[in-house]
Amino acid sequence: MAMQPIDPNDPKSNEVSKEQLYDDLRQLSQTVEELMQATADDSRENVSKLRERAELRLNEARERLSQKGEVVREQAMEKFDCADHYVHENPWSSVGIAAGVGVVVGLLLGRR
């Protein structure tokens, strides 16, 4: 199965990439199981082919995880920049919100 690149602008990217990751990991697991079974046969040609397949799938899974991590990092940075901009534009509102959250957390912790 050929792997498709992740499009960070696609709204379904998170759902699709999660399914792709599960599928990649399932395929990698199957290939490793095949490798283990082939090793029991000790057929050098069979082991070599399965090892190549396992290595290829492992590299594909690593690449997909790396891509997903980059997308998540970019999304987090966008959220951080948005929050930073809001705090700079509305400092007193931000202080009020932070104080309110602090009071609520303090009340909840005080109930223990």
N, C-alpha and C positions, 0 to 999 in steps of 0.2 A: 504494500500500500504506500503510495507516494504521500509525502508530508506536505501540507499546505502552509504557507507563511501566515503569521498572525497580522491582521490589519488593525492597528490601534484605533482607527477612526470608525470601525464597524461596531454598531451598538450591540450586535450579537456576538462580538469577538470574545467576550468573557465566557459566555455559555459554550460557544463552539470550541474555544481553546481548552476549556476544562474537559469537555468530552474527548478532544484530541489527546490531551495528556493522559487521561485514563486509558484510551485505546493504545497509545504508545507504550505505556507501562505494561499493559496486558500483553502486547506483542513481545516486548522485551522479556517478560517473564516466560512466555511460551518458548522463545528462542533459547533462553538459558536452560529450561527444562529439556529441550531437545538436545542441547549441548551435553548435558549431564547424561542423558540416555545414550548418546553417540559415544561418549567417553567409555561407557561400559563395554561397548562393542570393540573398542580400541582400533577402529578402522581409521587410519591416518588421513585418508582423503575426506571421509565423512566429517571427522573432527575439524579439519581445516576449514571446510565450507561453512559448517555451523559456527565456528569461531568468528569467521569473517562476517556472517549475518548478525551475530550477537554484537560485535563491535560496531557495525554500521547502525544498528537500532539503538545502541547505547549512545552513540554520538548524536543521532537524530533526537533522542529524548533530551539529552543535555542541551542541545541547541534550542529546542522548543521551550524548555524550562528557562533558559537564559533570555529568550525573547519575551516570555511572559513576565519574568522579573523586571525587564526593562520597561514594559508597558505599565506595570504596577508602579514602578518608581516614578515614571513620568506623570501618571495620574496623581500620585501623592504630592509631587512637587507643584502641580497645578493647584491642588486644594490648599497647600501651604501658602502659595503665592496669593491666592484669593483671600485667605484668612489674614495674611500679613497686610494686604492692601486695605481690608476692612478695618483692622485695628488702627492703622495709620490715619485713615479717613475719619474714624469715629472713636477717638481714644476714650472719652468719658463713657460712652455706651459700653465699650469693651470692659472698662473697669467695673461698671455696674453689673454686667453679665458675669464676670469672673467672681465678683463678691457674692452674687446670688448663688452661683454654683458652689462656692466655698461654704456658704451657710448651709445649703442643703446637704452637702457631703458631711459637714461637721455634725449636723443633726442626726444623720443616719449612723455615723460612727459613734456618736454619743449614746445611741440606743442600745448598743451592744452591751 
